[in-house]
Amino acid sequence: MLAAERRDHLLGLLAREGKIVAKEVAAELGISEDSVRRDLRDLAADGLCQRVYGGALPASPAVVDYASRQAVAPDGKRKVAAVAAGLLRPGGALILDGGTTALAVADALPPDLACTVITHSPTVAAALLGHREAEIFLLGGRVFKHSAVACGPAAVEAAQNVSADLCLLGVTGVHPEAGLTTGDAEEAAMKRSLAARAADTYVLASSEKIGTASRYRVLPWEKITGLITDADPRDPVVEQLTARGIEILTAG
């Protein structure tokens, strides 16, 4: 089998199975595991898979820069945001993550809702300036431009001094095996710090993130209250998560 044919075969496996096990592919094709790993390295270099121990998982499309992500699945993000915004009760305190879905949540919050919003995202804070009844608390630190959020030790320390009823957290990948992931280690640490300060944590995940993975794990499944997604409830990944007892709020 030519290299191009192997590449198409691997991409087909990712699409159908949601993962690649290098040992199984090598046995199926009658080639060495080293050859499969080389192919996976090439696919990963092109952003088409996320390599993991023993094989690969589908790569998330949500690891591109902030400006580009604004054009990715805007309808899905608005649907997820509408459900997420409905979880915040009058007088409640919300920790709102950064990113394009979180920005959609800020837009979806009723402009007359009396609440407190704690965020490490300057763009989210700015989007809430017109919400006359909302108190905005901005956590500071080094700005990670990829997601337009504050990260690093100063931001983590600031997060440790707040608390809230609800945390709405963004990720770039949602996968039954890899868990909840994102593309930057410091951003993952910041997300963990935010989630630890809320009574309930819901993950915001529009459908393009379902079944994909990025390099750094954010949280294990047992650390979240539920997942909000516009993915079809019959999606195999959604069904697996439901079977594991994870609360899925469907946005549609």
C-alpha positions in Angstrom: 0.0 0.0 0.0 1.4 3.4 -1.0 1.9 6.1 1.6 -1.0 8.2 0.2 -3.3 5.1 0.4 -2.2 4.5 4.0 -2.9 8.1 4.8 -6.4 7.9 3.4 -6.9 4.6 5.3 -5.8 6.1 8.6 -8.1 9.2 8.1 -11.0 6.9 7.3 -10.3 4.9 10.6 -10.3 8.2 12.5 -13.6 9.2 11.0 -15.3 5.8 11.5 -13.8 4.6 14.8 -12.8 7.8 16.5 -9.3 6.4 17.2 -6.3 4.6 15.7 -4.5 1.8 17.5 -1.1 1.5 15.8 -0.6 -2.2 16.6 -3.9 -3.2 15.1 -3.3 -1.1 11.9 0.1 -2.6 11.5 -1.3 -6.1 11.7 -4.2 -5.3 9.4 -1.9 -3.8 6.7 1.0 -6.2 7.2 3.5 -3.4 7.9 5.6 -2.4 10.9 4.3 -0.3 13.8 7.2 2.1 13.1 5.7 2.7 9.6 2.3 3.4 11.2 3.9 5.8 13.7 5.7 7.7 11.0 2.4 8.1 9.1 0.7 9.3 12.3 3.6 11.8 12.9 2.9 13.2 9.4 -0.8 13.5 10.0 -0.2 15.2 13.3 2.2 17.7 11.7 -0.7 18.5 9.3 -3.1 19.0 12.2 -5.2 16.0 11.2 -4.8 13.8 14.4 -3.6 14.0 18.0 -1.0 11.4 18.7 -1.5 9.5 22.0 0.2 6.4 23.5 -0.3 3.5 21.2 -1.9 5.5 18.3 -3.9 8.6 17.7 -7.3 10.4 18.1 -9.1 12.9 15.9 -7.6 16.4 16.3 -9.8 19.3 17.4 -10.5 22.0 14.9 -10.7 24.5 17.8 -7.0 24.9 18.3 -6.6 27.5 15.6 -6.1 31.2 16.6 -8.8 33.2 18.3 -9.9 35.2 15.2 -10.2 32.0 13.1 -12.2 30.2 15.8 -14.9 32.9 15.7 -15.8 31.6 12.3 -16.0 27.9 13.5 -19.5 26.6 14.1 -21.0 30.0 15.2 -24.6 28.6 15.2 -23.6 25.7 17.4 -21.9 28.0 19.8 -24.9 30.2 20.0 -27.2 27.2 20.8 -24.8 26.0 23.5 -24.5 29.5 24.9 -28.3 29.9 25.1 -28.6 26.8 27.3 -25.6 27.7 29.4 -26.9 31.2 30.1 -30.2 29.8 31.4 -28.3 28.0 34.2 -27.4 31.3 35.9 -30.1 32.4 38.4 -30.8 36.0 39.4 -28.3 37.1 42.1 -26.0 34.2 41.3 -22.3 34.3 40.8 -20.8 32.8 37.6 -17.2 32.0 36.7 -17.1 32.4 32.9 -14.1 31.0 31.0 -12.7 32.7 27.9 -12.9 31.8 24.3 -15.5 32.2 21.5 -18.2 30.0 23.1 -17.8 31.9 26.4 -18.2 35.2 24.5 -21.4 33.8 23.1 -22.6 33.1 26.6 -21.9 36.7 27.6 -24.0 37.8 24.7 -26.8 35.4 25.7 -27.1 36.6 29.3 -30.2 38.8 29.8 -29.0 42.5 29.9 -31.0 43.2 33.0 -29.9 40.1 35.0 -28.6 40.9 38.4 -25.5 38.7 38.8 -21.8 38.6 39.4 -19.6 37.4 36.5 -16.0 36.5 37.3 -13.8 36.0 34.2 -10.1 36.0 33.2 -11.1 37.1 29.7 -10.9 40.8 28.8 -13.1 40.2 25.8 -15.8 38.6 27.9 -15.6 41.4 30.5 -15.9 44.0 27.7 -18.9 42.2 26.2 -20.7 42.5 29.6 -20.2 46.3 30.0 -23.7 47.0 28.7 -25.3 44.6 31.3 -26.3 47.3 33.8 -27.1 44.9 36.6 -24.1 42.6 36.3 -21.1 43.1 38.5 -17.9 42.2 36.6 -14.8 40.9 38.3 -11.8 40.5 36.0 -8.9 38.2 37.0 -5.5 39.5 35.8 -2.3 38.0 34.7 -0.3 37.3 31.6 -2.6 37.4 28.6 -2.5 34.3 26.4 -3.3 35.8 23.1 -4.4 32.6 21.4 -7.6 32.5 23.5 -7.6 36.2 24.8 -7.4 35.1 28.4 -5.1 35.7 31.4 -3.0 32.7 32.4 0.0 31.9 34.5 0.8 32.0 38.2 -0.7 35.5 38.8 -4.0 34.5 37.2 -4.1 31.1 39.0 -3.5 32.9 42.4 -6.3 35.4 41.7 -8.7 32.5 40.9 -8.0 30.9 44.2 -9.5 33.9 46.0 -13.0 33.8 44.4 -15.9 31.5 44.5 -19.1 31.1 42.5 -22.3 29.0 42.2 -21.5 28.1 38.6 -18.5 27.7 36.3 -18.9 27.5 32.5 -15.8 26.1 31.0 -14.6 25.9 27.4 -12.4 23.1 26.0 -11.2 22.2 22.6 -11.6 18.5 22.7 -14.2 16.1 24.2 -13.3 12.4 24.0 -14.4 9.4 26.1 -10.8 8.2 26.5 -8.8 11.4 26.3 -11.3 13.3 28.4 -11.6 17.1 28.3 -8.6 18.7 26.7 -7.1 21.9 25.4 -4.1 22.9 23.4 -2.0 24.8 26.0 -0.7 23.6 29.4 -1.0 26.9 31.2 -4.5 27.4 29.9 -5.4 23.9 31.1 -4.1 24.7 34.6 -6.1 27.9 34.6 -9.3 26.1 33.7 -8.7 23.7 36.5 -8.2 26.5 39.0 -11.5 28.2 37.8 -13.5 24.9 38.0 -12.3 24.3 41.5 -13.9 27.5 42.8 -17.5 26.8 41.7 -20.2 24.6 43.2 -21.1 23.3 39.7 -19.1 23.1 36.5 -20.5 22.7 33.1 -18.4 22.2 30.0 -19.3 24.1 26.8 -18.8 22.0 23.7 -20.3 22.7 20.3 -20.5 19.6 18.1 -17.2 20.0 16.2 -15.3 19.3 19.5 -17.1 16.1 20.2 -14.9 13.0 19.6 -11.7 15.0 19.3 -8.7 15.6 21.5 -6.0 18.1 22.1 -2.6 17.7 23.9 -3.4 18.7 27.5 -6.1 17.3 29.8 -8.2 19.9 31.6 -10.3 17.8 34.0 -11.4 14.2 34.5 -15.0 13.4 33.9 -15.8 13.1 37.6 -14.8 16.7 38.2 -17.6 18.2 36.1 -21.4 18.5 36.7 -22.3 18.1 33.1 -21.7 18.8 29.4 -23.6 21.2 27.2 -23.5 20.4 23.5 -25.5 20.8 20.3 -24.3 17.4 19.1 -27.0 14.8 18.2 -27.9 12.7 21.3 -27.5 9.7 19.0 -23.8 10.6 18.3 -21.8 7.5 19.4 -19.5 9.7 21.6 -22.5 11.4 23.3 -24.1 7.9 23.8 -20.9 6.7 25.4 -20.8 9.6 27.8 -24.4 9.2 28.7 -23.9 5.5 29.4 -21.1 6.6 31.8 -23.6 8.7 33.8 -22.4 12.1 32.6 -25.2 14.6 32.5 -25.7 15.9 28.9 -27.7 19.1 28.3 -28.7 19.1 24.7 -28.7 22.5 22.9 -30.9 22.4 19.8 
